[in-house]
């Protein structure tokens, strides 16, 4: 079966603007240089929520507890061999970030307004007849599945109130490591 991982889709106010946190992974190790959400694999005995909250603290220095959890999105079966569970967290006053240089190259924010914009999701036709989702978060800022799929589902379900599932979303070949 698939190995298990948990990630946090963390909603915060950044400069007075409701936003979510994304990270650009360090340029070494697993998923080098890719856009992602803070998170990682489960340790022995951990739930997806516990792992996601632990990784949020380890990767960017934010402390969140069970009371900060709003819910979870669909598990995403990643081509890397992980079933990734996105945990949705809201932090009223997160305090300063402390990114781990071993795991995180940089931390970024995208506004909830940008996520909800009509031109944010873009479907790129593929040679096999399918489509590849790009979440266009800014100039030259494209996020693909699995992270892009999680952002898309959050957008559809939480921000726009529409039912949405992410099973079967295509992933670029370079996400397989």
N, C-alpha and C positions, 0 to 999 in steps of 0.2 A: 504494500500500500504506500500511499504518499506519506512523507514525513510532515510533521505539523509545525506551523509557525504562526505567530501573532504579530500584527502591526497596529499602530495607533493612527487613526485619522483624528488629529487634535485640532479642535476649534478654539481660537483665542481671539482677543482683540489686539491688533497690532497697529499702533499709531491711531487708535480710535476707530479702526476699520475691522469689522468681523472677518476673520481669515482662517485658513487652515495652513498647517505647517507641512512643508515638504523638505526633504534633504537630498543633497547630491552626495552620493556615497564617495568615500575616499577612493583615490585612483590606484588602489591595490587591493588584493583580496577578492572575495566573492562580490559579484555585481559591481565591479570597479567602475566608478564614474557614472553610474546610472541614477536616475531620479527614483526616489522611493519615499516611503513613510517609515518613521522610526519603528523598528521591530526586529524580530529574529526568531530563531528556532526555540522550541520548548525544551527546557531542561527537565530532568527526571522529576515526575510528580507535579509538574506545573500544568495549569490550565492555559488556554490560549490567552485569556484576559491577563492572568498573572505574568506570563511571558512578555506580552505586549507592554504592560506597564513597567516591568523591570527594564526592558530595552529602551523605553522612552527616557527613563532616568539615566541609563548607562550611555546612550548615544548623544542626547542633547541636554541632559541635566535637569529635566523637568520631573517633578514629583507629582504623581496623580494616584488616587486611590479608587476603590470600588464606587464611592459616592460620586466621583466625577464621570463615571461611565454612563453614557446615554443609551447604548445598545451596541449591536453588531450588525455588520452587513454580511452578504453571502460569502461563504468560503470560496476562494479562487484557486482552482487546481493549476498551479504554475508549471510551465514546461521544465523548470529546474528540479521538479520532483517533490515540491512542497505543496501542501494544501494550506493556503494563507488565510487566516481569519482576521478581517479588519474590525477593530474595536473603536467605536466612536466615543471620543472624550471631549468634554468642554471644560476649559479652565478659565475661571473668571480673572484671576491675576497670576499668571504663570511665573512672574519674576524673570530674572536674567537667565539666558541660556548658557550652557557650558558644553558646547559640542566636543565630542571625543575625537581628537585628530586621527586616531587609528581607524575610526569607522566612518567619520563624516568629513567631507571636504567643505561643505557649506550648508547653511540653513536658509530657507526661503519661505516667503509667505505668499499665498494667493488669496485674494478677497473672495468672499462668498458671492459677491456680485459678479465677479469675473467668471466663477464656476457656473453661475446660472445663466450667463449670456448665451444667446442663441448661437453665436459663432464660435463658442469654445469647443464643443465636440465636432470633430471632422472625421469623416469616414473615407479612407483611402482605398480605392479598388485594388484588388490583388490579382495576380495572374491566374490563380485557381478559381476565380469567380467570387471569392469572399471579399470581406472588407476588413481593414485594419483601423482601429480607433486611434486617433491622435487627440489628446486633450490639449488645445492650443491656449496656453496660459499667458502668453506674452510673445513679443517679437522673438523668434528663434527659440521659443520655449515650448517644446512638444513633449508630452508625457504619454507613453504607450502602456499597454497592459504588461504586467498585472496592476501596477499603480494607477495607470490611466483608467482601467476598468473600475477600480474601487472609487476613484474620484467621480467617475460618470454615475455609478450607482448612488453615491451620496447625493450628487446633484439632483438626479431624477427623484429619488425617494424622499430625501430630507428637505431639499430646497424647493422642489417643484411639486411634491406631493403625488408623483406618478409611480405606479408599480414598475419595477425594472429588475431584471436578472442579468447576471454576467456569465453564466455558464456558456462555454463555447466561444468566448471572445478570443480572437487570434492574437498571438504574441509575435513580435519580431524575433528573428532567429538569434540575434545577439543577446536576448534575455535568457538564454538556456544555460548559462554558466552558474 
